[in-house]
Amino acid sequence: MKLWAVTIKDLKIILADRGALVTLFAMPLMFIVVMSLLLGPLFRGADDNAIKLPVVILDNSAQANTVITDLQSINGFSIETEINEGNQTRAMTRAGAEAMLRDGRRVAALIIPDGFGNALTRGEKANVIVLQDPAQLNLANVVLGAVNGVLGRVGGQAQTTQSVEQLTQLVQSKLPPQAPFDADAFRASALDKMNKSLNTSPITVETINIAPVNENQIGVFEQNVPGFSIMFVFFLVNFVAGSIMAEKQDGTFRRLLVAPISKPALLAGKLLPNFIVGLIQITILFAVGHFVFGMKLGNDLFGLVLVTIAVSLAATGLGILVAALVKTERQISGLGTLVILTLAALGGSMVPLSVMPDFMQNVAKFTPHAWALMGYQNIIARGASWVDVLPQVAMLLGFAAVFYAVALWRFRFD
Amino acid sequence: MSNLVEVKNVTKKYGEHVAVNGVSFAIRQGEIFGLLGPNGAGKSTTISMLATQFPPTGGAITIDGMDVVTDAKKLRSKIGVVPQDLALYPTLSARDNLIFFGEIYGLRGRELKTRVDEALEIVGLQDRAKERIETYSGGMKRRVNLAAGLLHRPKILFLDEPTVGVDPQSRNAIFENVELLNQQGMTILYTTHYMEEAERLCHRVGIMDHGKIIALDTPKNLIALLGGSIIHIGLNHEPNGLLAEIRALPNIKSAQWQSEKLIVQANGAEGALVGIANAFNTAREPMQSLEILKPNLESVFLHLTGKHLRDQ
């Protein structure tokens, strides 16, 4: 049948098109595997927890232990009371917890200070400290809510015990031995005190942002605009590689190679416009975020400019690397897009780094996206200055240098 | 006339494959020199080496006294290249394409504008200069391709198969352009596998096959090598005894069996035909077809290599 002839012919064409195969099969498989690795913990049970909460225990009391046990019993939480430093495992320290927050690997940490249990036993106010990352306040608030719930229960239990003790002493001291004991009134009084105690926990939670929060709450735009800007500036990869491939296919490269222009000048001329487009792209996206949606930009615009220049350089570098490795235009749309989306998913553009498992957080560090995101969020949400983001800028320039070096090594002009 | 280009014993190898094999020739100042040969003969590779695109594996090439390898940078502004494949930006207009290539050759401002206008005038495309190249016909694209090689007024122009896929009108326009440029003093290296183009345009022709130059002279002298007429006689089978008999006839210069044909080179067709017809009658061998040709570069090529320039 002619219908089948056409169908079979087109199937053959599709199967011979590697770009199409990548888009149809490799891309969704990549999303399934990577996103499952990233978000898996959110969907699994209590034994494999999504949100990790470092807890610094400076108090050895039974009440402190109860707080830990109760927190551990909450599904979706994993309590970390220890920290790995080098090859050693030690008790979690405040400095260690703060470092994890600054890297964006955790959203909040709990500190139970010395004297916590004693204060509760004495019926006094007890204090705990919650450190939180202002760049990830939405998630930090989830943690804070859970911590408050546990502390309310623990505080309530402590206060109930205290109240019953007081009542027993009252009964013993005021009544003569033969006097009838009014059990109802005693119960009512005890319940009343218990109810009160459950409503007003004696534990106060002191919340400390590990960096200054800029004005009000960090909103969804402060989190998403940098993430998606980074993801989409890397679409330059397809443009850089595509324009180089077009020059090769149209024969214009050959004409330019016999013209009085050096190869470095030729390549730089191919990259510069894309680099500029990258700068304009991020500027427009951030401007829309700022002026239309009220996204905060932090206190150091120069720092944002530095990160933007570095991330655009890395994106164009990856573009020429792809151009050096592929042979056809179809391979660009396949391989290029696969690389762009994979790096974006791994690098925290789609899913915040903090909800990723530790392993994937370490993998993220091998993407320029993670460093760019860290740089932007340090300035926008953590009040950092341009000096503070120099490490992230240096890492991005390092990525760019590696991309350019490998690309130039593999690049063929004809 | 002094030599502008000197090619001495040039070889180009790609691994085991030898694309150009010990080629030597010279191009004189002010001449149109043709490289004629079938596809894959090594013409484009030769022109690419002359244009400094890549160095020869062996031998030496000088243009205007400069070496194409060591003086490549200086040479590039003296040579114009019109590649076989259209080397243009399809989404830009003809004018924008020419402005870009002019800038690459260091032209700026008023001079650039003048040269672009000049080049557009030469190829006759001023009227449509603002339209995107992708909307042009194949022939018009070829003409812009040619214009892009002229902007910097090169001393020598390399034209690599400039008429492939071109309508007759554009082909004639290109011929006229080439002749005009040559009259203005430009030296031109013209590669083609159309023998009639080489015959019409070229002062001298080098015939290439399998990476070698197998003959080099003016078209007239090359054709005179054969002289007289060429007679093609179609047969069902190789005429074994008949071949020797025909060779022994008067006025016959050569006779050979090629591609299911008996190819006879004669001093004059009329005198030879009577003898050939008699020989066939005596042998009771029927002729399937008979064709009398005037010698041209095609038949020269056929004579030299035993095959046609183009697939037939």
Contacts between the chains, C-beta under 8 A, distances in Angstrom:
chain1	res1	chain2	res2	distance
A	250	B	85	7.8
A	250	B	86	7.1
A	250	B	87	6.5
A	250	B	88	6.7
A	250	B	89	6.8
A	250	B	90	6.7
A	251	B	83	5.4
A	251	B	85	3.8
A	251	B	86	6.2
A	251	B	87	3.7
A	252	B	87	4.8
A	252	B	88	6.7
A	252	B	89	6.3
A	254	B	53	6.7
A	254	B	83	5.5
A	254	B	85	7.4
A	254	B	87	6.0
A	255	B	81	6.4
A	255	B	83	5.8
A	255	B	87	3.9
A	255	B	101	7.3
A	255	B	148	7.2
A	256	B	104	6.6
A	257	B	53	5.6
A	258	B	48	8.0
A	258	B	51	4.4
A	258	B	52	5.6
A	258	B	53	5.1
A	258	B	76	6.2
A	258	B	79	7.2
A	258	B	81	4.9
A	259	B	76	6.0
A	259	B	101	7.3
A	259	B	104	4.8
A	259	B	105	6.3
A	260	B	73	6.6
A	260	B	76	4.2
A	260	B	77	4.8
A	260	B	104	7.3
A	260	B	105	6.4
A	260	B	106	6.8
A	261	B	104	5.4
A	414	B	53	7.6
A	414	B	54	7.6
